């Protein structure tokens, strides 16, 4: 899909809202069944050398575990960067004070199929 700033803004608002509500099914509704996420948090929490979690069911289990470990998780959107077929959400985890950039690539239906997360 061709990314627009309007789509990116709507997506970001919904995505942040769903995570802040800790509504895992609502968050997962934005992703394809076979999506992958690569993140240092998964590497640490799940003891994965490459930090890659593949498929909606495995990601569901990972995020459920992560939300249980971080019950005060709350994100504040700082910025949105728009690319050709994806976007980057730059946000603050207000519970930890850490900033994150998630680079998301979308399929033609507007579903996320690949994510890479970066932290500072």
C-alpha positions in Angstrom: 0.0 0.0 0.0 1.1 3.6 -0.5 1.4 5.2 2.9 -0.2 8.5 3.6 0.3 10.8 6.5 -3.5 10.6 7.2 -3.4 6.8 7.4 -0.2 6.9 9.5 -1.8 9.4 12.0 -5.0 7.3 12.3 -3.0 4.1 12.7 -0.7 5.6 15.4 -3.6 7.0 17.4 -5.3 3.6 17.4 -2.2 1.6 18.0 -1.1 3.7 21.0 -4.6 3.7 22.4 -4.8 -0.1 22.1 -1.5 -0.7 23.8 -2.3 1.8 26.6 -5.6 -0.1 27.2 -3.5 -3.3 27.3 -6.1 -4.7 24.8 -3.9 -7.4 23.2 -6.6 -8.5 20.6 -7.1 -4.9 19.5 -3.3 -4.4 19.1 -3.0 -7.7 17.2 -5.9 -6.8 14.8 -3.4 -4.5 12.9 -1.0 -7.4 12.0 -1.0 -10.2 9.5 -1.1 -13.8 10.7 2.6 -14.4 9.7 4.1 -11.1 10.8 7.5 -10.9 12.4 8.9 -8.6 15.0 12.6 -8.1 15.8 13.2 -6.5 19.2 15.9 -6.5 21.9 13.1 -6.8 24.5 12.1 -10.2 23.1 15.7 -11.2 23.0 16.0 -10.3 26.7 12.6 -11.5 27.9 12.4 -14.7 25.9 16.2 -15.4 25.7 16.2 -15.2 21.9 19.6 -14.6 20.4 18.2 -12.9 17.3 15.2 -11.2 19.0 12.8 -12.4 16.3 9.3 -13.5 17.2 7.4 -14.9 14.2 3.6 -15.4 13.7 0.7 -13.9 15.4 0.3 -16.7 18.0 3.9 -16.5 19.1 3.7 -12.7 19.2 0.5 -12.9 21.2 2.2 -15.1 23.8 5.3 -12.7 23.9 3.2 -9.6 24.3 0.9 -11.2 26.9 4.0 -12.1 28.9 5.5 -8.7 28.4 2.3 -6.9 29.5 2.1 -9.1 32.6 5.8 -8.1 33.4 5.1 -4.4 32.8 1.6 -3.7 34.2 2.2 0.1 34.2 3.1 0.1 30.5 1.9 3.4 28.9 3.1 5.0 25.7 3.1 8.6 24.6 3.5 9.2 20.9 6.4 11.6 20.1 6.5 11.5 16.3 5.5 9.6 13.2 7.8 9.1 10.2 6.2 8.0 6.9 7.8 5.9 4.2 6.6 4.4 0.9 5.0 1.3 2.4 5.4 1.8 6.1 5.9 4.1 9.0 8.0 4.6 12.1 6.3 5.3 15.4 8.6 7.1 17.8 7.2 7.0 21.4 8.0 7.3 25.0 7.3 4.5 27.5 6.3 6.7 30.4 6.7 3.9 32.9 10.4 3.4 32.1 11.2 6.8 30.6 12.7 4.9 27.6 12.1 6.0 24.0 11.3 3.5 21.2 11.2 3.6 17.4 9.2 0.9 15.7 9.6 0.6 12.0 6.5 -1.1 10.6 6.1 -2.4 7.0 2.6 -2.8 5.7 1.1 -5.2 3.1 -1.3 -4.1 0.3 -4.3 -4.5 2.6 -2.9 -2.0 5.2 -1.8 -4.7 7.6 1.6 -4.8 9.4 3.7 -7.7 8.4 7.1 -6.8 9.6 8.4 -4.8 12.6 11.8 -3.8 13.9 12.0 -2.0 17.2 14.9 0.2 18.4 15.4 1.6 21.9 17.4 4.4 23.5 
